[in-house]
Structures are given as C-alpha cells and as structure tokens.
Amino acid sequence: MKQLFPDNVTTDYNTFIESGARGLGKSEIAVTVMLYMMHRVMCLKNPHLFYNLKVTEKFCFAFMNITKALAEDIGVSKFQETV
C-alpha cells in the first residue's frame, strides 16, 4: 500500500493487477485498495475539478476477474460486505 500510495494525495499508478495462487489474500488486498481509493475521492471538496473531469462524468471503481460472475462474487460482494 505504501508503494501504491506514497502520500494521501498522489499515486504513480493507474492500474493495479494481482496474481498468484488461491488463498494468498489477493481479494482482501483489492478490496482494501478500492476502499482507500473511494475514501480519498470522498474526502475531496471537488473531486471532478481535482481529476479534471466534467461534472457530468461519473467515477467508476471496477473489479475484474476471469469471469464476470467471479468478479461479482469475489470482488463486488466482499467490497459491499466490508462497506
């Protein structure tokens, strides 16, 4: 996490990919990273201005997996349960 987010405002990464065997905690790390990213966006006074977006544009957080069902079961459901 310290490498991805060296301070509370910046990051040098726009893509984060994890791989490895089952049971290593990839999903837990992904959920934690997403929650932290959402927290950072929600703390901004004007996130659209900060990210140079039009006010009509939406923020999107995505979980990807080998299938849509796995992304929903593993990523999205764990994220929602944690929130």
Secondary structure, DSSP 8 states (H G I E B T S, - for coil): -TTT-SSSS--S-S------STTSSHHHHHHHHHHHHHHHHHH-S-HHHHTT--TT---------SSHHHIIIIIIHHHHHH-
